[in-house]
Amino acid sequence: MTVPASEQRAGRGHWRLTGVVAAAVSLIMGIIVLVLSQGIEEPQIASFSPRWWPEALGSLLIVLSLLIAVETWLRPPGSGEEQESSTRRGAARIVLIFLLIAVYGVLWYFIDFRVSTFLLFTGLVAINGGRGWKAFLLFPAITTAVLYLFFDLLLKVPL
Amino acid sequence: MTPLLEGFAQLADPTVLACILLGAVLGMLVGAFPGVTATMAVALASSFTLSMDPVPGMAILLTIYVSANFGDRIPAILVNTPGTPASIATTFDGYPMAKNGRAGVALTTSAFSSAIGTVAGVIILMVAAIPLSALALQFGPAEMFALVVFGLTMMVGVSGGKISKGLVAGVFGLTLSAVGRDPITGTQRFTFGIPELSDGIPFIAAIIGLFGIAEVLDQILVHKPGKTTPITQFGRWWPNRREAKQMLKPLGVGVGVGSVVGIVPATGGDIAGILAWDQSRRVSKNPEEYGKGSLEGLTAVDTASNSTLGPSVTTTLALGVPGDSVMAVLIGSLVVWGIVPGPSLFSSRPDLVYTIAGIMLIATVLVLGLSLLRMKSVAKLLDLPQQYLWAVIIVFCMVGTYAVNNSVLDVGIMLLFGLIGLFFRRFGFPPGPVVLGLILGELAEGNLRRALAIGGAGNILTSPIALSFLVLSLAALVVPPLRERAKQRKAGRAVKQS
């Protein structure tokens, strides 16, 4: 089966965009490492400065970012490099999950672990599409109980 | 008492046996759920095993490792979805067999092949670990540095067409390992005044984020409603005499391929399975059946994939370089327990080889028994909606990370690494080299600096062992793209001719 030309173009466009972002991020990481390395104190007596290794790695990241950029420009996408595309709903769910985790962090500080974790489970299941009393009550109750028994009572972790 | 008896004697403790049982059940479940990898499970389990004694803790982690490599075959055969990457090649013939009404025979054959492969690998561990570590004891800083480079480039080299991104991931991991005290002078680096970072990035938090949270976030990001229905018609369960005879040759191929792949640092069951399938097809009398439900293909794949476990543990413990990604995670726990993998480990604790081998053997027998229980109930588990699994993994990752040091900072770092891991996955950077770089960074830097201080670059370039490792490393980076290009050129020529 042949892939339509429009899909091929879209695939190549996505490959290019991914490559450019990857190269840019590698470059930025390399520069950040090099800049931060300058803040490392240097002892008086040392054959090798403690900056030496991070500087070498930062420079390597910059070289590799150029390699990715060149590769993205010259090489067509290889087989097995396609990825399932992300969905808007999925991205929204991830944002909501992190907001929920932030709220959980606050709740855990102020109220009991069991209550806050029960609410966290309920929230996570709801965000990901769970509905009904089993999803909102039974599942959070069982999993919270298991976590509490395991970590607090068995392993003595102060929750 | 001999090391053999001493090693096995440690397993007589009922707590250890209970831990093996717990690990077996957890591992089977982990393997059976697509999306929960053995690496992720061992990372999660590390969070609670750290508070245990080393032997019971190792019993849980190693049994999950063994058991997940049995459980992951179930979804590969019944829903054409590998439970973990190690069972990718199981889908080639396992699923067609199931579609042809032979799911029962496929599951039983897979269980026996996996068990035989694991036992063969454990025998290699018992025979090769101590001599290999004795050999590695001769290594100086130059050789150790070259070995670390070899391990890292092997993992990058098998990243499948992503060599440059794999290298970035590896260098990023090495950079992360530079956080904390300098290994030679003790100077603080990249700690930003946070005292907790003096000991470096919390390793368990980083790997739970990279392998646990990132994987779940990735699944949530691409998830589309829809469901795969598992095959529920199992047919007969036991292979007949003709089929049992057919299994002998692929068993041999599987053990051979798996042992060699397993001993190479950073390569695991996924690669061994695919290689063994190909090799077995070449020597088979019925190559045309491969990919259409061949019992031989299935046997070769599962034997090879599981034969890598023992050799992988051997490389990890004898050389201190992880045999695969699960071993990379295991090293983190071992170090916390005061068991530092590397050439000197087995000269001071030879009994440990046999304790580990014993755990893996008991786990294999136990998991084989569990696998042979008729697995219709496991097929029902595959129907469990994913939102439950995601919720459990996210909360377990958080509470588990907190439990390691009772530190909220660790949880924050874990979540940050979850996002970094998600970015890496979406932009084609393999996460394995990050972990390897993080683990091996200190070893690489310390040994490189020592080697250079002793005799400059000549110290590395005049050592035959170091030079061999460096040449192999270069080959690991250069050969795969060249082969890929040659394949593309060949395919292009074939299209032109037709």
Interface residues (C-beta under 8 A of the other chain):
Chain A: T18 V21 A22 V25 S26 M29 V33 L36 I40 E41 E42 P43 A46 S47 F48 P50 W52 W53 P54 L57 G58 L60 L61 L64 S65 L67 I68 E71 G78 S79 G80 E81 Q83 E84 S85 S86 T87 G90 A91 R93 I94 I97 F98 I101 G105 T117 L120 F121 L124 V125 N128 G129 G130 A135 F139 T143 L147 F150 F151 L155 K156 V157 P158 L159
Chain B: F48 S51 G160 G161 K162 S164 K165 L167 V168 V171 F172 L174 T175 A178 D182 I184 T185 T187 Q188 R189 F190 L217 I220 L221 V222 H223 K224 P225 P385 Q386 Q387 Y388 W390 A391 V392 I394 V395 F396 M398 V399 G400 Y402 A403 N406 V408 V411 L415 L422 F423 R426 F427 G428 F429 E445 L448 R449 L452 A453 E484
